[in-house]
Amino acid sequence: MENNVFMFYLFSGTILFFSVLAVTSRRILRAAVFLLFALVATSGIYFMMNYQFLAGVQLALYAGGIVVLIIFSILLTHHISYKFDRTPLVNLTLGLVVATTGAALSIFTLIRFPFKPTANVPAGVDMQLIGRQLMDTGKNGYALPFEVISILLLAAMIAAIVIAKKGK
Amino acid sequence: MIPITHFLIVSTLMFFIGIYGFLTRRNLITVLMSVELILNSVNINFVVFNRYLYPDQLQGHFFALFIIAIAAGEASVAIALIINIYRRFTSIEVDNVDEMKF
């Protein structure tokens, strides 16, 4: 973790700015592209934390998979320059009230909690360590979640195919 | 070293922006996009806690990895459902999808 304050402000500013635009934009395709920028900036934060594999997975899966899937489904179900109506004022104010109340409460609690800096030596996270821990069956091993998530992804694939195919 | 609360405040704001989008948006695909924002904010939380409080272990890192995989599976099933709904109702506003199959 280097003292790169400028990169932190760049990435978090990008995340917050584009996520606000993504949830308030009136054109749906632009909302998807703003979401893409927010996810790419999130992977920038993972790069800052020295978790390069996770950042690569975030870029490949989220920015390159899920956002592409969302854009395809937008183009399948809308006209390409589809524009939303304005959200009604009641919904907007209620949503804002709920979101700001929750955010204020959480941030207030966060600031008051004394996070103790740790003196442990950071583990060098390279692919060998990740692979060994992923297939480990002992303590701190993740073989069982790995197998379960393979089954989950298979079930999701089959479910998506069965749901989306044309009925009789 | 950037203090941990800075990162946590960024992820908290991202979470509540996602919640605002989830409550306000009336198109099913934009609701899905808000859910993706929420999941990403939680991922940032896990990674930051791992790096700052337990840097010699990798539990937050693996949890974030599994969350990404699960979110991908969930998004694909959600899109399949949305396409099926569009075929039936020709609209994917949450107000128009109000009939259950009888």
Interface residues (C-beta under 8 A of the other chain):
Chain A: M1 N3 V5 F8 S12 I15 L16 S19 V20 A22 V23 T24 I28 A31 A32 L35 A38 L39 T42 I45 Y46 M49 N50 Y51 L54 V57 Q58 L61 Y62 G65 I66 L69 I70 F72 S73 I74 L76 T77 F84 T87 N91 L92 L94 G95 L96 V98 A99 T100 G102 A103 S106 I107 L110 I111 F115 K116 P117 T118 N120 V121 P122 A123 V125 L129 I130 Q133 L134 N140 Y142 P145 I149 L152 L153 A155 A156 M157 A159 A160 I161 I163 A164 K166
Chain B: M1 I2 P3 I4 T5 H6 F7 L8 I9 V10 T12 L13 M14 F15 F16 I17 G18 I19 Y20 G21 L23 T24 R25 R26 N27 I29 T30 L32 M33 S34 E36 L37 N40 N43 I44 V47 V48 R51 Y52 L53 Y54 P55 D56 Q57 L58 Q59 H61 F62 A64 L65 F66 I68 A69 I70 A71 A72 G73 E74 A75 S76 V77 I79 A80 L81 I82 I83 N84 Y86 R87 I92
